[in-house]
């Protein structure tokens, strides 16, 4: 079964929509690179589109 990336896509979209570039929690600072997040988001969406294609109904064998 193909991987479902919806949770990661939602998380990345939330970070991008918030506009936060840096956060600090419990003494640790996390910096977000928005360009890299956008690239990862595009990659995940592209992978999801590939896995959500409808299967073929049938095929025709033109041999024999």
URKAMO-V514031 format. One record per residue. N is the residue number from 1. PSI is psi in whole degrees, -180 to 180 (* if undefined). OMEGA is omega in radians with two decimals (NA if undefined). D_FIRST is the distance of its C-alpha to the first C-alpha in Angstrom with 1 decimal. Layout:
# URKAMO-V514031
N_PSI_OMEGA_D_FIRST, N_PSI_OMEGA_D_FIRST
This chain:
# URKAMO-V514031
1_135_-3.14_0.0, 2_151_-3.13_3.8, 3_144_3.10_6.5, 4_119_-3.07_9.0, 5_13_-3.01_12.4, 6_-36_-3.14_14.6, 7_-44_3.14_16.4, 8_-38_3.11_17.4, 9_-45_3.14_18.4, 10_-41_-3.14_20.5, 11_-45_3.14_22.2, 12_-43_3.12_23.1, 13_-37_3.11_24.5, 14_-42_3.12_26.5, 15_-47_-3.12_28.0, 16_-41_-3.13_28.9, 17_-30_-3.14_30.3, 18_-27_-3.13_32.4, 19_6_-3.13_34.1, 20_131_3.08_34.2, 21_-17_-3.11_34.7, 22_140_3.09_35.7, 23_152_-3.14_35.6, 24_129_-3.13_37.3, 25_129_-3.13_36.3, 26_39_3.09_38.0, 27_-1_3.11_39.8, 28_135_3.14_36.8, 29_132_3.11_36.5, 30_127_3.11_33.3, 31_136_-3.14_33.6, 32_129_3.05_31.0, 33_103_-3.04_31.1, 34_-34_3.11_30.3, 35_-43_3.13_30.1, 36_-38_3.09_27.4, 37_-40_3.11_25.5, 38_-39_3.10_25.8, 39_-44_3.14_24.4, 40_-40_3.11_21.4, 41_-44_3.12_20.9, 42_-40_3.13_21.1, 43_-45_-3.13_18.6, 44_-42_3.13_16.0, 45_-38_3.10_16.8, 46_-42_3.11_16.7, 47_-39_3.12_13.2, 48_-39_3.11_12.2, 49_-38_-3.13_14.3, 50_-37_-3.07_12.7, 51_-15_-3.08_9.2, 52_13_3.10_11.1, 53_147_3.13_13.2, 54_142_3.10_14.1, 55_157_3.09_13.6, 56_149_3.11_17.0, 57_-34_-3.10_19.3, 58_176_3.10_20.9, 59_157_-3.13_22.5, 60_127_3.08_26.1, 61_110_-3.11_27.4, 62_-1_3.09_30.7, 63_169_3.11_31.6, 64_*_NA_34.1
